[in-house]
């Protein structure tokens, strides 16, 4: 399979984007850098807004959700909003508040499961931690600081087959309380093992140990993303679900064609999708409705005008899709086996786990046709429960039409996922067409 240099470069850029984003907080910082390099300015929710046509701005809520937008030449009442939604979080493990436990002269780090990861894939990997840390500044103030320990620090060693003879017949089952703590170090047998962990964080943050008050820390795999296959037609990394969708949408928004036009264009990247989206910064919160309404009000539009704008708006809910894996044929709906490197997937579910329906489905197909991009349709096997996305939540909250799409991928929710190089290019082209074409 021939991969041209531009498509390869785009895939390599995605891998760098993910490698720089080991936690949702880092993902937002990576997005911010791309926006600011293209003259986007931050707006604070606590400040008054005044917007002109063609304004480029972004808003961050609680560090790990971000909404970026370019105001159109026309008021939203006339054109509506064009929105692409995705999420910054991925399933995995999070560090507990009192993390260090001593067992058999070994220090382990206690973790809690976040979302629905494939836990067995976390074994025998070079793990580390990243996220944000709360710090007292010594004068009664408080701040947060990001930490990214970019070296192998932790490990979850597998049990040898000599002690688990049935592992290849029954699979690896891990007790989430007893068997998930990660090996950190040898214990010195004293009560300061927990202090040693704080000292480690303090050195990374260049602060005093006693100033650290709290943290939101995620476990990540330190192995870099790679292209693979005979012609480098595949890519592998952590967090393809769903940073690949964020990267495609951001690239589309920053394209020359999308930075001008009549319609207000919006990228909304939420945290907490993997755990239900119900939070102040999740898709089930007020973040997107607040920002969209304030965009309208800051252009001297009334609240009625804002509601009219929603009635003509459209949302692309972008989240990854399940590609057919020929080793597991029974897991797939026989007539809906989507293939890697064969184009974006329109995801359809009769019970509205996905928002796609005949009108929104057709609109996305037209985008693909206009962009010269192939597409596929996916329906989940009828006797298996279907996952969901931010699409149904956001569409219902705002009352706007939506389509659910995603690039096909393998091993969703593994610590090492893989997908197609061509599909990422295809999705970016379709999204660019969405933002740049006036309809």
C-alpha positions as CSV (number, residue, x, y, z in Angstrom):
1,X,0.0,0.0,0.0
2,X,1.5,3.3,-1.1
3,X,1.6,6.1,1.5
4,X,2.6,9.5,0.1
5,X,5.0,11.8,2.0
6,X,2.2,14.2,3.0
7,X,0.0,11.5,4.5
8,X,3.0,10.0,6.3
9,X,4.0,13.4,7.7
10,X,0.4,13.9,9.0
11,X,0.5,10.6,10.8
12,X,3.9,11.3,12.3
13,X,2.5,14.6,13.5
14,X,-0.3,12.8,15.2
15,X,2.1,10.5,17.0
16,X,4.1,13.5,18.3
17,X,0.8,15.1,19.4
18,X,0.0,12.0,21.5
19,X,3.5,11.6,22.8
20,X,3.3,15.2,24.1
21,X,-0.1,14.5,25.8
22,X,0.2,11.7,28.4
23,X,-2.8,13.1,30.4
24,X,-5.9,15.2,29.6
25,X,-4.2,18.2,31.1
26,X,-1.2,17.8,28.8
27,X,-3.5,17.2,25.8
28,X,-5.1,20.6,26.4
29,X,-1.7,22.3,26.7
30,X,-0.7,20.6,23.4
31,X,-3.9,21.9,21.7
32,X,-3.3,25.4,23.2
33,X,0.2,25.5,21.7
34,X,-1.2,24.7,18.2
35,X,-3.9,27.4,18.6
36,X,-1.6,30.1,19.8
37,X,0.8,29.4,17.0
38,X,-2.1,30.3,14.8
39,X,-3.0,33.6,16.5
40,X,-5.8,32.2,18.8
41,X,-6.2,34.1,22.1
42,X,-7.6,32.8,25.3
43,X,-10.8,34.0,26.8
44,X,-11.6,33.6,30.5
45,X,-15.1,32.6,31.5
46,X,-14.9,35.1,34.4
47,X,-14.3,38.0,32.0
48,X,-16.7,39.9,29.7
49,X,-16.4,39.0,26.0
50,X,-16.6,41.2,22.9
51,X,-16.2,39.4,19.6
52,X,-15.7,40.6,16.0
53,X,-16.1,38.6,12.8
54,X,-13.1,36.4,12.2
55,X,-12.0,36.4,15.9
56,X,-9.9,33.4,16.9
57,X,-10.3,32.3,20.5
58,X,-10.2,29.4,22.9
59,X,-11.6,28.7,26.4
60,X,-10.3,26.2,28.9
61,X,-12.3,24.8,31.8
62,X,-10.5,23.2,34.7
63,X,-7.4,22.5,32.6
64,X,-8.5,19.4,30.7
65,X,-11.4,20.5,28.6
66,X,-11.0,23.1,25.8
67,X,-13.2,24.8,23.2
68,X,-11.7,26.7,20.3
69,X,-13.6,28.7,17.8
70,X,-13.4,31.1,14.9
71,X,-16.3,33.5,14.6
72,X,-17.9,33.7,11.2
73,X,-18.4,36.8,9.0
74,X,-22.2,36.3,9.6
75,X,-24.0,36.1,12.9
76,X,-24.7,32.6,14.2
77,X,-28.4,33.4,13.8
78,X,-28.0,33.3,10.0
79,X,-25.6,30.4,9.7
80,X,-25.7,28.4,12.9
81,X,-22.6,26.8,14.4
82,X,-20.4,24.1,12.8
83,X,-19.1,22.0,15.7
84,X,-16.7,19.0,16.0
85,X,-16.7,17.4,19.4
86,X,-14.2,14.8,20.8
87,X,-12.6,14.0,24.1
88,X,-9.2,14.4,25.8
89,X,-9.4,11.5,28.3
90,X,-8.6,7.8,27.8
91,X,-9.2,4.7,30.0
92,X,-6.4,3.8,32.3
93,X,-5.2,3.9,35.9
94,X,-5.1,6.9,38.2
95,X,-2.9,7.3,41.3
96,X,-4.7,7.1,44.7
97,X,-4.4,9.9,47.3
98,X,-2.3,7.9,49.7
99,X,-0.4,5.9,47.1
100,X,2.5,4.1,48.6
101,X,1.9,0.7,50.1
102,X,4.7,-1.6,51.5
103,X,4.6,-5.3,50.8
104,X,7.4,-7.9,51.1
105,X,10.0,-5.1,51.3
106,X,8.7,-3.6,48.1
107,X,7.0,-0.2,47.6
108,X,3.9,-0.3,45.4
109,X,1.8,2.5,44.1
110,X,-2.0,2.1,44.6
111,X,-4.1,2.9,41.6
112,X,-7.8,3.2,40.8
113,X,-9.3,2.1,37.4
114,X,-10.5,5.0,35.3
115,X,-13.1,4.1,32.7
116,X,-12.9,0.7,31.0
117,X,-9.3,-0.1,30.1
118,X,-8.1,-3.6,29.0
119,X,-6.2,-4.1,32.2
120,X,-4.1,-7.0,31.0
121,X,-2.4,-4.7,28.5
122,X,-0.9,-2.7,31.3
123,X,1.3,-5.6,32.4
124,X,5.0,-5.7,31.5
125,X,5.0,-2.2,30.1
126,X,7.4,0.7,30.8
127,X,5.0,2.9,32.8
128,X,5.3,6.4,34.3
129,X,2.9,9.1,35.5
130,X,1.7,12.5,34.3
131,X,-1.0,14.9,35.3
132,X,-1.4,17.9,37.5
133,X,-0.3,18.6,41.1
134,X,-1.7,21.0,43.7
135,X,0.9,23.2,45.4
136,X,0.7,25.8,48.2
137,X,2.9,28.7,47.4
138,X,3.9,29.6,50.9
139,X,1.9,32.9,51.1
140,X,-1.5,31.4,51.5
141,X,-2.0,31.0,47.8
142,X,-2.6,27.8,45.7
143,X,-1.6,26.8,42.2
144,X,-1.5,23.7,40.0
145,X,1.5,22.6,38.0
146,X,1.7,19.9,35.3
147,X,4.1,17.0,35.8
148,X,5.3,14.6,33.1
149,X,7.9,12.0,34.3
150,X,9.2,11.0,30.8
151,X,11.1,7.9,31.9
152,X,10.1,4.3,32.9
153,X,9.2,4.6,36.6
154,X,6.6,2.0,37.4
155,X,5.8,-1.6,36.3
156,X,3.1,-4.2,36.6
157,X,5.0,-7.5,36.2
158,X,3.0,-10.4,35.0
159,X,2.8,-13.6,37.0
160,X,5.0,-16.3,35.6
161,X,3.2,-19.1,33.7
162,X,4.7,-21.6,36.2
163,X,2.3,-20.0,38.8
164,X,-0.6,-19.4,36.5
165,X,-0.8,-22.5,34.3
166,X,-4.2,-21.7,32.9
167,X,-3.4,-18.2,31.7
168,X,-3.3,-19.1,28.0
169,X,-6.7,-21.0,28.3
170,X,-8.6,-18.7,30.6
171,X,-6.8,-15.3,30.0
172,X,-5.2,-13.0,32.4
173,X,-7.6,-11.8,35.1
174,X,-6.4,-9.1,37.5
175,X,-8.0,-8.4,40.9
176,X,-8.4,-4.7,40.7
177,X,-7.8,-4.1,44.4
178,X,-5.0,-6.6,45.1
179,X,-3.2,-7.2,41.8
180,X,-3.1,-3.7,40.1
181,X,-0.7,-1.8,42.4
182,X,2.4,-0.9,40.5
183,X,5.9,-1.7,41.6
184,X,7.9,1.4,42.4
185,X,11.0,0.6,44.4
186,X,12.6,-1.5,47.1
187,X,11.4,-0.5,50.6
188,X,13.9,0.8,53.1
189,X,11.7,-0.6,55.8
190,X,11.0,2.7,57.4
191,X,7.9,4.9,57.6
192,X,9.2,7.5,55.1
193,X,8.5,5.5,52.0
194,X,5.5,7.7,51.3
195,X,7.6,10.7,51.8
196,X,10.0,9.4,49.2
197,X,7.2,9.4,46.6
198,X,6.5,13.1,47.5
199,X,10.2,13.9,47.2
200,X,10.1,12.4,43.7
201,X,7.2,14.7,42.7
202,X,8.8,17.7,44.4
203,X,12.1,17.2,42.4
204,X,10.1,17.0,39.2
205,X,8.2,20.2,40.1
206,X,11.1,22.0,41.6
207,X,9.2,22.7,44.8
208,X,9.2,21.7,48.5
209,X,7.8,18.4,49.5
210,X,5.6,19.9,52.2
211,X,4.0,22.3,49.6
212,X,2.3,19.4,47.7
213,X,-1.3,19.1,48.7
214,X,-3.1,16.9,46.1
215,X,-2.9,15.5,42.6
216,X,-4.7,14.2,39.5
217,X,-2.1,11.7,38.1
218,X,-2.6,9.2,35.3
219,X,-0.4,6.2,34.4
220,X,0.9,6.3,30.8
221,X,3.1,4.1,28.6
222,X,6.5,5.7,27.9
223,X,6.9,3.9,24.6
224,X,6.7,6.3,21.7
225,X,4.2,6.0,18.9
226,X,5.4,4.3,15.7
227,X,4.4,3.6,12.1
228,X,4.5,0.0,11.2
229,X,3.7,-2.5,8.4
230,X,5.5,-3.3,5.2
231,X,4.8,0.2,3.8
232,X,4.3,2.0,7.2
233,X,0.6,1.9,6.5
234,X,-0.4,1.4,10.2
235,X,0.3,3.4,13.4
236,X,0.4,2.4,17.0
237,X,0.3,4.4,20.2
238,X,-1.6,4.9,23.4
239,X,-4.7,7.1,23.5
240,X,-5.6,6.9,19.8
241,X,-9.1,6.8,21.4
242,X,-9.6,9.7,21.3
243,X,-6.6,12.0,20.8
244,X,-6.6,11.0,17.1
245,X,-10.0,12.6,16.7
246,X,-8.8,15.7,18.6
247,X,-5.8,16.0,16.3
248,X,-7.8,15.6,13.1
249,X,-10.4,18.2,14.2
250,X,-7.7,20.7,15.4
251,X,-5.8,20.3,12.1
252,X,-9.0,21.0,10.2
253,X,-9.8,24.1,12.2
254,X,-6.3,25.5,11.6
255,X,-6.4,24.8,7.9
256,X,-6.2,27.9,5.7
257,X,-9.6,27.1,4.2
258,X,-11.3,26.9,7.6
259,X,-9.9,30.1,9.2
260,X,-12.2,32.2,7.2
261,X,-15.9,32.0,6.2
262,X,-19.4,33.0,7.1
263,X,-20.1,30.3,9.7
264,X,-18.7,30.2,13.3
265,X,-16.6,27.0,13.5
266,X,-16.0,25.3,16.9
267,X,-13.9,22.5,18.2
268,X,-15.0,21.2,21.6
269,X,-12.7,18.7,23.4
270,X,-14.1,17.3,26.7
271,X,-12.6,15.5,29.6
272,X,-14.5,12.7,31.5
273,X,-16.1,11.1,28.4
274,X,-14.8,7.7,29.5
275,X,-16.6,7.9,32.8
276,X,-20.0,9.3,31.6
277,X,-19.3,13.0,30.9
278,X,-21.3,14.2,34.0
279,X,-19.0,16.9,35.4
280,X,-18.4,20.6,35.3
281,X,-16.1,20.0,32.3
282,X,-17.7,17.0,30.7
283,X,-20.0,16.9,27.6
284,X,-23.0,16.5,30.0
285,X,-22.1,19.7,31.8
286,X,-22.7,23.3,30.8
287,X,-19.3,24.1,29.1
288,X,-20.4,24.0,25.5
289,X,-23.8,25.5,25.9
290,X,-22.2,28.3,28.0
291,X,-19.6,29.1,25.3
292,X,-21.9,28.9,22.4
293,X,-24.4,31.3,24.0
294,X,-21.7,33.7,25.0
295,X,-20.4,33.7,21.5
296,X,-23.8,34.8,20.4
297,X,-24.3,37.4,23.2
298,X,-20.8,38.8,22.6
299,X,-21.9,39.7,19.1
300,X,-24.9,41.6,20.4
301,X,-27.3,38.8,19.6
302,X,-30.3,38.1,21.8
303,X,-31.0,34.8,23.7
304,X,-33.8,34.1,21.2
305,X,-31.2,34.6,18.4
306,X,-28.9,32.1,20.1
307,X,-31.7,29.5,20.2
308,X,-32.4,30.2,16.5
309,X,-28.7,29.6,15.8
310,X,-28.8,26.2,17.4
311,X,-31.7,25.2,15.2
312,X,-29.5,25.5,12.1
313,X,-26.3,24.1,13.7
314,X,-24.6,20.8,13.1
315,X,-22.3,18.6,15.2
316,X,-19.8,16.0,14.2
317,X,-19.2,13.8,17.2
318,X,-15.8,12.2,16.5
319,X,-14.7,9.1,18.4
320,X,-12.8,6.1,17.2
321,X,-14.6,3.0,15.6
322,X,-14.1,-0.7,15.9
323,X,-12.1,-2.1,12.9
324,X,-12.6,-5.7,11.9
325,X,-9.9,-8.0,13.3
326,X,-9.9,-11.3,11.4
327,X,-8.7,-13.3,14.3
328,X,-12.0,-12.6,16.1
329,X,-14.7,-13.0,13.5
330,X,-17.5,-13.8,15.9
331,X,-17.2,-10.4,17.6
332,X,-18.5,-8.5,14.6
333,X,-21.7,-7.9,12.8
334,X,-21.1,-9.9,9.6
335,X,-22.4,-7.3,7.2
336,X,-20.8,-4.3,8.9
337,X,-17.1,-5.2,9.1
338,X,-15.2,-1.9,8.7
339,X,-11.6,-2.1,7.5
340,X,-8.5,-0.2,8.5
341,X,-7.3,2.3,5.8
342,X,-10.7,2.3,4.0
343,X,-12.0,5.6,5.2
344,X,-14.0,7.2,8.1
345,X,-16.7,5.2,9.7
346,X,-20.3,6.4,10.2
347,X,-21.5,4.8,13.4
348,X,-25.2,3.9,13.6
349,X,-27.3,2.5,16.4
350,X,-31.1,2.2,16.5
351,X,-31.1,2.9,20.3
352,X,-29.3,6.2,19.9
353,X,-26.1,5.1,21.4
354,X,-24.8,7.0,18.3
355,X,-26.6,10.0,16.9
356,X,-26.3,9.2,13.2
357,X,-29.6,9.1,11.3
358,X,-30.5,9.3,7.6
359,X,-30.2,13.1,7.3
360,X,-26.9,13.5,9.3
361,X,-25.6,10.3,7.8
362,X,-26.2,11.7,4.3
363,X,-24.7,15.1,5.1
364,X,-21.4,13.4,6.2
365,X,-21.4,11.2,3.1
366,X,-21.6,14.4,1.0
367,X,-18.6,15.8,2.9
368,X,-16.6,12.7,2.1
369,X,-17.7,12.9,-1.6
370,X,-16.7,16.5,-1.8
371,X,-13.3,15.8,-0.2
372,X,-12.6,12.7,-2.3
373,X,-12.7,10.5,0.7
374,X,-14.1,6.9,1.0
375,X,-16.4,6.1,3.9
376,X,-17.8,3.1,5.7
377,X,-20.8,2.3,8.0
378,X,-20.7,0.4,11.2
379,X,-23.4,-1.3,13.3
380,X,-22.5,-3.2,16.5
381,X,-23.3,-6.9,16.8
382,X,-26.9,-7.2,18.0
383,X,-26.1,-9.5,20.9
384,X,-23.4,-7.3,22.4
385,X,-23.9,-4.1,24.3
386,X,-22.9,-1.0,22.3
387,X,-20.7,1.8,23.5
388,X,-21.6,5.4,23.2
389,X,-20.0,8.9,22.7
390,X,-20.4,12.5,23.5
391,X,-22.8,12.7,20.5
392,X,-26.1,11.7,22.1
393,X,-25.4,13.8,25.3
394,X,-24.3,17.0,23.4
395,X,-27.0,16.7,20.7
396,X,-29.8,16.3,23.3
397,X,-28.5,19.1,25.5
398,X,-28.2,21.6,22.7
399,X,-31.1,20.3,20.4
400,X,-28.9,20.2,17.3
401,X,-28.5,17.5,14.6
402,X,-25.5,15.3,14.9
403,X,-23.6,12.5,13.3
404,X,-21.2,10.0,15.0
405,X,-18.1,9.1,13.1
406,X,-14.6,7.8,13.8
407,X,-11.5,6.3,12.3
408,X,-11.4,2.5,12.4
409,X,-8.9,1.1,14.9
410,X,-7.9,-2.1,16.7
411,X,-7.6,-2.9,20.4
412,X,-9.7,0.1,21.6
413,X,-9.0,0.8,25.3
414,X,-5.7,-1.1,25.2
415,X,-2.6,0.7,26.5
416,X,-1.3,0.2,22.9
417,X,-3.9,0.8,20.2
418,X,-3.4,0.8,16.5
419,X,-5.0,2.3,13.4
420,X,-4.5,3.2,9.7
421,X,-2.3,6.0,8.4
422,X,-4.7,6.6,5.5
423,X,-7.8,6.8,7.7
424,X,-6.3,9.7,9.7
425,X,-5.7,11.6,6.5
426,X,-9.1,10.8,5.2
427,X,-10.8,12.0,8.4
428,X,-8.9,15.2,8.5
429,X,-9.8,16.0,4.9
430,X,-13.5,15.4,5.6
431,X,-13.4,17.6,8.7
432,X,-11.6,20.3,6.8
433,X,-14.3,20.2,4.1
434,X,-16.9,20.5,6.9
435,X,-15.3,23.7,8.3
436,X,-14.5,25.3,5.0
437,X,-17.5,24.6,2.8
438,X,-20.5,26.9,3.3
439,X,-23.8,25.0,3.4
